[in-house]
Amino acid sequence: MTRLEGLPPASGTGGTLPYLAPERLAGLPASVKSDIYSLGVLLYQLVVSDLSRPLAPGWERAVDDPLLRADIAACADTDPQHRLGDAAELARRLRTLPERRFAAQQQTEAIAREQRLHTLRSRRQRRRMLQVGLAASVMVAAALAWHDFLLRREQQRTETALASAESPNDFLSEDILAAADPDKAAAAR
């Protein structure tokens, strides 16, 4: 006795319960899309190596290959309008699985390369922005230092000019005029 022989037939539907499409369980007539659903369940069971395992919510976790998951999902969609059109389409998908895997791997690698390039571009852009900011900061600091230098130089010139302007006054008031003042002249002796 095989495992499939032990499964109960669906009452009044003319099929084995785990393989019946949702529309068949609802009492609608069988169609090619109903057979595609059954084929999807069988493909799932073959992939997980368990012909008694039902296609229940969470079934995706048992299928490692994302392409096989997509193929099973395309067969076992609850809405017949979203299922594959016929078994030939599923056969074509399964026959081209190695090529599809290679194409998917190439696409994944291309996306990874593009992400690395994007990361590098972002780093370069941030580095350029930092360099521009640093250069601007250095220029502002240099301008402020130059401005401070000019202010100090002007202050020194002003102080020198004031000092030299006061020297003649000191000479006149303390030396010449003091010599003419008899009180200051006596005190100096």
Backbone as CSV, one residue per row, in Angstrom:
resi,resn,N_x,N_y,N_z,CA_x,CA_y,CA_z,C_x,C_y,C_z
1,MET,0.849,-1.173,0.000,0.000,0.000,0.000,0.900,1.243,0.000
2,THR,0.673,2.184,-0.919,1.456,3.423,-0.975,0.846,4.446,-0.038
3,ARG,1.580,5.493,0.213,1.083,6.554,1.106,-0.177,7.194,0.544
4,LEU,-0.223,7.358,-0.772,-1.390,8.000,-1.374,-2.637,7.141,-1.240
5,GLU,-2.472,5.832,-1.218,-3.646,4.960,-1.088,-4.275,5.115,0.281
6,GLY,-3.505,5.527,1.278,-4.039,5.667,2.625,-4.785,6.974,2.845
7,LEU,-4.716,7.931,1.889,-5.393,9.220,2.056,-6.872,9.062,1.748
8,PRO,-7.704,9.719,2.531,-9.146,9.580,2.296,-9.589,10.373,1.078
9,PRO,-10.529,9.817,0.314,-11.060,10.593,-0.808,-11.958,11.702,-0.271
10,ALA,-12.060,12.786,-1.021,-12.935,13.889,-0.618,-14.365,13.444,-0.882
11,SER,-15.215,13.695,0.065,-16.595,13.226,-0.071,-17.322,14.030,-1.136
12,GLY,-17.814,13.345,-2.145,-18.641,13.939,-3.180,-17.896,14.846,-4.146
13,THR,-16.580,14.938,-4.071,-15.864,15.837,-4.973,-15.086,15.071,-6.023
14,GLY,-14.889,13.812,-5.830,-14.176,13.012,-6.813,-12.688,13.277,-6.818
15,GLY,-12.067,13.403,-5.658,-10.633,13.631,-5.596,-10.111,13.366,-4.206
16,THR,-8.797,13.344,-4.069,-8.171,13.142,-2.767,-8.040,14.494,-2.097
17,LEU,-8.506,14.586,-0.879,-8.663,15.854,-0.166,-7.436,16.760,-0.185
18,PRO,-6.229,16.301,0.154,-5.097,17.234,0.184,-4.744,17.839,-1.184
19,TYR,-5.201,17.214,-2.264,-4.862,17.676,-3.601,-5.964,18.521,-4.234
20,LEU,-7.084,18.661,-3.545,-8.196,19.407,-4.127,-7.962,20.907,-4.032
21,ALA,-8.213,21.576,-5.137,-8.095,23.030,-5.183,-9.216,23.651,-4.346
22,PRO,-8.995,24.847,-3.809,-10.017,25.494,-2.985,-11.373,25.625,-3.687
23,GLU,-11.357,25.883,-4.975,-12.637,26.020,-5.685,-13.379,24.695,-5.779
24,ARG,-12.635,23.598,-5.818,-13.272,22.267,-5.823,-13.892,21.989,-4.465
25,LEU,-13.201,22.408,-3.386,-13.759,22.232,-2.044,-15.018,23.061,-1.866
26,ALA,-15.107,24.162,-2.610,-16.296,25.017,-2.543,-17.419,24.493,-3.425
27,GLY,-17.167,23.376,-4.111,-18.224,22.754,-4.906,-18.229,23.155,-6.369
28,LEU,-17.245,23.925,-6.811,-17.190,24.323,-8.221,-16.633,23.174,-9.056
29,PRO,-16.913,23.172,-10.345,-16.445,22.060,-11.182,-14.933,22.088,-11.374
30,ALA,-14.376,20.941,-11.709,-12.941,20.807,-11.946,-12.573,21.513,-13.244
31,SER,-11.325,22.019,-13.278,-10.815,22.680,-14.482,-9.320,22.395,-14.579
32,VAL,-8.705,22.870,-15.630,-7.257,22.729,-15.778,-6.566,23.411,-14.597
33,LYS,-7.095,24.550,-14.167,-6.497,25.275,-13.040,-6.589,24.446,-11.753
34,SER,-7.629,23.647,-11.605,-7.733,22.757,-10.440,-6.635,21.698,-10.487
35,ASP,-6.386,21.188,-11.680,-5.313,20.199,-11.839,-3.935,20.825,-11.570
36,ILE,-3.759,22.071,-11.963,-2.496,22.775,-11.704,-2.289,22.899,-10.199
37,TYR,-3.364,23.170,-9.457,-3.255,23.248,-7.997,-2.759,21.901,-7.448
38,SER,-3.388,20.820,-7.901,-2.977,19.484,-7.447,-1.523,19.205,-7.804
39,LEU,-1.116,19.620,-8.977,0.257,19.453,-9.410,1.207,20.247,-8.501
40,GLY,0.796,21.443,-8.091,1.598,22.256,-7.167,1.759,21.578,-5.820
41,VAL,0.680,20.981,-5.313,0.765,20.264,-4.034,1.718,19.087,-4.171
42,LEU,1.600,18.344,-5.273,2.479,17.199,-5.491,3.942,17.650,-5.623
43,LEU,4.184,18.745,-6.335,5.548,19.272,-6.462,6.097,19.638,-5.085
44,TYR,5.294,20.265,-4.273,5.707,20.615,-2.914,6.102,19.353,-2.138
45,GLN,5.262,18.337,-2.208,5.534,17.100,-1.474,6.810,16.420,-1.970
46,LEU,7.046,16.477,-3.259,8.275,15.894,-3.810,9.504,16.677,-3.347
47,VAL,9.383,18.000,-3.315,10.514,18.841,-2.899,10.868,18.594,-1.434
48,VAL,9.846,18.433,-0.571,10.115,18.208,0.851,10.260,16.726,1.180
49,SER,10.154,15.873,0.168,10.311,14.414,0.315,9.332,13.813,1.321
50,ASP,8.081,14.242,1.231,7.051,13.708,2.134,5.708,13.792,1.404
51,LEU,5.268,12.655,0.830,4.025,12.647,0.045,2.760,12.741,0.893
52,SER,2.895,12.713,2.195,1.700,12.855,3.027,1.582,14.260,3.619
53,ARG,2.544,15.093,3.350,2.547,16.440,3.946,1.586,17.353,3.191
54,PRO,0.643,17.965,3.884,-0.302,18.860,3.203,0.336,20.228,2.938
55,LEU,-0.217,20.916,1.982,0.226,22.276,1.674,-0.550,23.205,2.596
56,ALA,0.045,23.501,3.726,-0.617,24.305,4.757,0.101,25.641,4.894
57,PRO,-0.525,26.618,5.560,0.151,27.902,5.775,1.535,27.696,6.387
58,GLY,2.488,28.444,5.874,3.865,28.326,6.331,4.666,27.303,5.556
59,TRP,4.063,26.698,4.522,4.752,25.675,3.748,6.066,26.188,3.155
60,GLU,6.150,27.508,2.915,7.329,28.102,2.274,8.608,27.860,3.072
61,ARG,8.473,27.756,4.393,9.660,27.571,5.236,10.372,26.253,4.963
62,ALA,9.657,25.270,4.420,10.249,23.958,4.172,10.967,23.883,2.826
63,VAL,10.827,24.925,1.996,11.432,24.918,0.660,12.529,25.982,0.633
64,ASP,13.770,25.533,0.557,14.906,26.456,0.596,15.079,27.248,-0.702
65,ASP,14.851,26.613,-1.809,15.091,27.240,-3.109,13.993,28.269,-3.415
66,PRO,14.359,29.539,-3.561,13.341,30.565,-3.816,12.623,30.381,-5.152
67,LEU,13.299,29.813,-6.142,12.639,29.593,-7.435,11.610,28.474,-7.341
68,LEU,11.952,27.409,-6.615,10.959,26.333,-6.424,9.786,26.847,-5.589
69,ARG,10.072,27.683,-4.604,8.964,28.283,-3.824,8.046,29.071,-4.751
70,ALA,8.644,29.842,-5.660,7.843,30.642,-6.600,7.040,29.738,-7.530
71,ASP,7.638,28.640,-7.983,6.930,27.720,-8.874,5.753,27.050,-8.155
72,ILE,5.991,26.594,-6.951,4.913,25.959,-6.176,3.808,26.979,-5.915
73,ALA,4.197,28.191,-5.526,3.198,29.233,-5.254,2.405,29.571,-6.514
74,ALA,3.069,29.554,-7.672,2.371,29.848,-8.924,1.363,28.758,-9.275
75,CYS,1.585,27.566,-8.798,0.639,26.469,-9.033,-0.463,26.444,-7.979
76,ALA,-0.114,26.712,-6.746,-1.035,26.474,-5.628,-1.696,27.744,-5.106
77,ASP,-1.736,28.786,-5.904,-2.420,30.008,-5.479,-3.894,29.690,-5.217
78,THR,-4.456,30.279,-4.181,-5.864,29.991,-3.862,-6.814,30.546,-4.919
79,ASP,-6.383,31.570,-5.643,-7.212,32.138,-6.708,-6.808,31.491,-8.030
80,PRO,-7.720,30.768,-8.677,-7.373,30.079,-9.934,-6.858,31.037,-11.015
81,GLN,-7.301,32.276,-10.991,-6.871,33.249,-12.000,-5.382,33.578,-11.886
82,HIS,-4.790,33.355,-10.721,-3.376,33.657,-10.507,-2.479,32.426,-10.644
83,ARG,-3.030,31.285,-10.965,-2.241,30.067,-11.146,-1.670,30.009,-12.554
84,LEU,-0.662,29.137,-12.715,-0.125,28.898,-14.050,-1.245,28.407,-14.962
85,GLY,-1.071,28.675,-16.258,-2.126,28.312,-17.209,-2.224,26.832,-17.506
86,ASP,-1.077,26.148,-17.519,-1.115,24.717,-17.820,0.146,24.030,-17.313
87,ALA,0.149,22.710,-17.419,1.272,21.911,-16.928,2.525,22.125,-17.770
88,ALA,2.353,22.491,-19.041,3.506,22.734,-19.909,4.328,23.919,-19.371
89,GLU,3.662,24.913,-18.852,4.370,26.069,-18.287,5.179,25.654,-17.066
90,LEU,4.596,24.814,-16.211,5.345,24.319,-15.052,6.523,23.466,-15.512
91,ALA,6.310,22.618,-16.514,7.389,21.766,-17.026,8.525,22.635,-17.575
92,ARG,8.165,23.702,-18.307,9.197,24.605,-18.842,9.978,25.247,-17.703
93,ARG,9.292,25.695,-16.662,9.960,26.309,-15.509,10.922,25.325,-14.839
94,LEU,10.466,24.087,-14.672,11.309,23.094,-13.997,12.507,22.689,-14.856
95,ARG,12.299,22.591,-16.177,13.415,22.245,-17.069,14.468,23.349,-17.103
96,THR,14.041,24.577,-16.986,14.976,25.714,-17.056,15.428,26.173,-15.663
97,LEU,15.211,25.372,-14.662,15.582,25.751,-13.294,17.072,26.094,-13.166
98,PRO,17.993,25.305,-13.741,19.416,25.682,-13.617,19.717,27.054,-14.233
99,GLU,19.149,27.303,-15.427,19.375,28.605,-16.065,18.747,29.727,-15.245
100,ARG,17.586,29.488,-14.706,16.924,30.504,-13.874,17.727,30.770,-12.601
101,ARG,18.296,29.713,-12.033,19.138,29.896,-10.840,20.363,30.742,-11.184
102,PHE,20.982,30.421,-12.334,22.155,31.182,-12.757,21.781,32.649,-12.975
103,ALA,20.662,32.895,-13.658,20.221,34.274,-13.902,19.914,34.989,-12.584
104,ALA,19.287,34.276,-11.657,18.984,34.877,-10.350,20.272,35.195,-9.595
105,GLN,21.248,34.295,-9.692,22.532,34.536,-9.025,23.221,35.741,-9.651
106,GLN,23.183,35.841,-10.985,23.787,36.984,-11.666,23.103,38.280,-11.234
107,GLN,21.790,38.234,-11.132,21.038,39.422,-10.721,21.379,39.802,-9.276
108,THR,21.471,38.807,-8.405,21.825,39.065,-7.012,23.210,39.680,-6.916
109,GLU,24.148,39.136,-7.698,25.509,39.686,-7.695,25.536,41.101,-8.252
110,ALA,24.741,41.351,-9.294,24.683,42.703,-9.871,24.110,43.693,-8.856
111,ILE,23.095,43.268,-8.132,22.505,44.135,-7.103,23.521,44.392,-5.997
112,ALA,24.245,43.350,-5.598,25.267,43.512,-4.555,26.366,44.464,-5.028
113,ARG,26.788,44.323,-6.305,27.800,45.239,-6.849,27.286,46.668,-6.843
114,GLU,26.053,46.836,-7.258,25.468,48.183,-7.297,25.362,48.771,-5.893
115,GLN,25.028,47.945,-4.925,24.962,48.428,-3.541,26.347,48.821,-3.036
116,ARG,27.363,48.022,-3.384,28.734,48.378,-2.986,29.162,49.688,-3.631
117,LEU,28.851,49.848,-4.925,29.184,51.096,-5.613,28.454,52.276,-4.986
118,HIS,27.205,52.061,-4.655,26.430,53.129,-4.006,27.052,53.503,-2.661
119,THR,27.471,52.490,-1.910,28.115,52.746,-0.618,29.413,53.520,-0.812
120,LEU,30.212,53.108,-1.802,31.461,53.815,-2.083,31.204,55.254,-2.515
121,ARG,30.203,55.439,-3.383,29.863,56.799,-3.819,29.418,57.650,-2.640
122,SER,28.628,57.068,-1.774,28.156,57.810,-0.593,29.331,58.195,0.296
123,ARG,30.253,57.266,0.485,31.434,57.559,1.311,32.262,58.675,0.673
124,ARG,32.464,58.573,-0.638,33.235,59.618,-1.332,32.546,60.966,-1.213
125,GLN,31.244,60.959,-1.387,30.501,62.215,-1.294,30.606,62.800,0.116
126,ARG,30.471,61.959,1.141,30.610,62.446,2.514,32.026,62.971,2.751
127,ARG,33.020,62.240,2.223,34.413,62.665,2.384,34.631,64.017,1.707
128,ARG,34.083,64.182,0.481,34.210,65.465,-0.217,33.547,66.585,0.570
129,MET,32.377,66.291,1.108,31.680,67.314,1.897,32.508,67.692,3.124
130,LEU,33.115,66.699,3.770,33.972,66.993,4.913,35.188,67.808,4.493
131,GLN,35.769,67.451,3.348,36.929,68.188,2.863,36.554,69.636,2.534
132,VAL,35.423,69.812,1.885,34.966,71.170,1.566,34.700,71.939,2.851
133,GLY,34.052,71.294,3.811,33.786,71.944,5.093,35.067,72.307,5.819
134,LEU,36.026,71.390,5.789,37.311,71.657,6.431,38.029,72.802,5.728
135,ALA,38.041,72.783,4.396,38.693,73.857,3.642,38.018,75.196,3.937
136,ALA,36.698,75.205,3.990,35.980,76.443,4.302,36.321,76.913,5.710
137,SER,36.406,75.972,6.648,36.756,76.338,8.026,38.163,76.927,8.088
138,VAL,39.104,76.315,7.363,40.473,76.823,7.342,40.502,78.219,6.729
139,MET,39.742,78.420,5.669,39.714,79.732,5.025,39.120,80.783,5.960
140,VAL,38.049,80.452,6.655,37.443,81.390,7.599,38.421,81.688,8.727
141,ALA,39.091,80.644,9.238,40.062,80.850,10.318,41.213,81.728,9.835
142,ALA,41.678,81.493,8.607,42.772,82.308,8.053,42.320,83.753,7.876
143,ALA,41.102,83.939,7.392,40.580,85.303,7.209,40.459,86.006,8.550
144,LEU,39.980,85.292,9.572,39.866,85.890,10.903,41.245,86.212,11.471
145,ALA,42.211,85.323,11.263,43.574,85.574,11.744,44.173,86.779,11.018
146,TRP,43.954,86.872,9.708,44.464,88.018,8.947,43.813,89.314,9.422
147,HIS,42.508,89.258,9.646,41.788,90.430,10.140,42.343,90.835,11.512
148,ASP,42.577,89.874,12.372,43.133,90.156,13.701,44.537,90.752,13.575
149,PHE,45.328,90.195,12.648,46.670,90.728,12.417,46.604,92.185,11.977
150,LEU,45.719,92.470,11.042,45.585,93.854,10.556,45.122,94.790,11.669
151,LEU,44.189,94.328,12.502,43.731,95.158,13.622,44.871,95.441,14.600
152,ARG,45.651,94.414,14.907,46.783,94.615,15.829,47.821,95.563,15.237
153,ARG,48.098,95.372,13.961,49.068,96.251,13.309,48.583,97.703,13.313
154,GLU,47.312,97.889,13.053,46.749,99.249,13.079,46.799,99.811,14.502
155,GLN,46.522,98.941,15.477,46.581,99.387,16.879,48.015,99.773,17.241
156,GLN,48.985,98.979,16.803,50.387,99.318,17.078,50.769,100.641,16.409
157,ARG,50.329,100.856,15.184,50.611,102.113,14.486,49.996,103.289,15.240
158,THR,48.772,103.079,15.698,48.105,104.151,16.439,48.855,104.444,17.730
159,GLU,49.258,103.369,18.439,49.999,103.567,19.688,51.344,104.246,19.424
160,THR,52.022,103.861,18.353,53.297,104.476,17.992,53.086,105.945,17.636
161,ALA,52.039,106.222,16.880,51.748,107.604,16.496,51.419,108.436,17.726
162,LEU,50.627,107.851,18.646,50.294,108.584,19.882,51.549,108.821,20.721
163,ALA,52.399,107.806,20.794,53.617,107.940,21.582,54.526,109.003,20.974
164,SER,54.653,108.992,19.647,55.514,110.003,19.027,54.864,111.382,19.076
165,ALA,53.564,111.459,19.119,52.892,112.753,19.252,53.047,113.281,20.664
166,GLU,53.076,112.387,21.638,53.238,112.827,23.029,54.690,113.190,23.335
167,SER,55.658,112.656,22.638,57.074,112.956,22.882,57.381,114.439,22.702
168,PRO,56.948,115.084,21.625,57.221,116.518,21.522,56.539,117.311,22.628
169,ASN,55.336,116.875,22.986,54.634,117.580,24.068,55.399,117.417,25.374
170,ASP,55.876,116.186,25.645,56.652,115.958,26.871,57.942,116.791,26.845
171,PHE,58.592,116.813,25.674,59.827,117.574,25.552,59.573,119.050,25.831
172,LEU,58.496,119.532,25.227,58.186,120.943,25.415,57.785,121.237,26.855
173,SER,56.884,120.406,27.385,56.366,120.731,28.717,57.350,120.396,29.820
174,GLU,58.112,119.367,29.693,58.965,118.960,30.799,60.398,119.461,30.660
175,ASP,60.889,119.649,29.470,62.276,120.065,29.331,62.392,121.582,29.099
176,ILE,61.790,122.077,28.064,61.977,123.494,27.732,61.206,124.385,28.677
177,LEU,59.914,124.073,28.879,59.108,124.936,29.745,59.513,124.769,31.203
178,ALA,59.939,123.594,31.575,60.358,123.365,32.959,61.658,124.135,33.231
179,ALA,62.505,124.269,32.241,63.734,125.004,32.429,63.455,126.505,32.596
180,ALA,62.392,126.972,32.014,62.036,128.375,32.112,61.331,128.675,33.429
181,ASP,60.784,127.671,34.076,60.057,127.847,35.350,61.073,127.803,36.495
182,PRO,61.234,128.907,37.263,62.229,128.917,38.291,61.930,127.913,39.403
183,ASP,60.706,127.626,39.709,60.403,126.665,40.791,60.847,125.251,40.384
184,LYS,60.576,124.888,39.156,60.938,123.541,38.696,62.454,123.430,38.510
185,ALA,63.077,124.513,38.085,64.504,124.502,37.868,65.244,124.355,39.187
186,ALA,64.755,125.032,40.284,65.360,124.932,41.598,65.193,123.525,42.155
187,ALA,64.053,122.885,41.884,63.767,121.556,42.393,64.623,120.523,41.677
188,ALA,64.967,120.813,40.464,65.772,119.884,39.700,67.213,119.891,40.170
189,ARG,67.657,121.011,40.827,69.054,121.103,41.263,69.219,120.391,42.482
